[in-house]
Amino acid sequence: MSHHEAIFRFSTSRAKQIHLALEPELSGEVNTRSITSCWVEDDDFLVMRVKADDIAALRAALNMVLRLINVADEMQDLKDLPIKR
């Protein structure tokens, strides 16, 4: 497997929170054409690695996980907003 690979390192103070949000999605992932792993380094770096059999599978996996990271980060913004009553 894994003829293609992409690694991203995101510098963010929310690395741990985003990782926790992604964990259930990535641990239950069932994809025979790609493998995605994600971890935190030095508390402020979220690292994501995607390995895939082919370019199409790599692109699809990257689209999915980058979208999940974006949503998790946006939810942190919403969480930090004051509640108006």
N, C-alpha and C positions, 0 to 999 in steps of 0.2 A: 504494500500500500504506500501511500504518501509520496507521490512523485512531485507534489507541489506543496509549498508551505508558505504561510504568512505569519509574521509575528508583529504585534503592536504593543507599545508601551505607552500608557496614558498617565501623565503626571496630574494627580488630583488629590486633594485632601479628603475626598470621598471614596477612595479606593476600596476600603473595607466594606462600606455600606453597599457600594455597587456590586462588589464580589458576592456579598451575602444575597443580594437580590437575584443575581445570575445563577447562583449555585443550583437551585431546584430545576431551572430550565436546562442547564447543561448536563446535570447528572442523569436526567431522564431522557436525554437525547438518544434517539435510535436512528442512526444514519449509517448505512453500510459504505458510503462513498467518502465520508469525511469524519475527522475526529477533531473536536474543539476542546481545548483546555484553557483554564483561566486561573490566575493566582495573583497574590499581592506581594510586592517586594518593597522593603524599606518603608512600610506604612503609607507611602504616598505614590506608589506606582501600581497601576493595574496592568497586568501583562496578559495578553491573549494570544494563543497560538492555534492556528487552524492548519491541519494537514489534510490533503485530499488526493484522491486518485487522479483527478483530471481538473482542468481549469474551470469547467462549468460547475462542478461540485464545490470547488474552492470559492468561486464567486457567490454561489447560493449560500454557503455557510457563513461567509463574511457578511453578506447582506443581513442575514438573520441576527448574528451576534452583535454587529455594530448597531443595528436597530434596537436590540435589547439593552445595550449599554446606554444608548441615547435616552431611551424611556426611563431607565433606572435613574439616570442623572437628573432628568426633568422632574421625576417624582420627588427627588430630594429637594429641589427648588420649591415645589408645592408644599412639602412638609414644613419648610422653614417660613412660609408666609404666615403672618398673623391672622387669627380667626376673627372675622367681623360678625358681631351679633347685634 
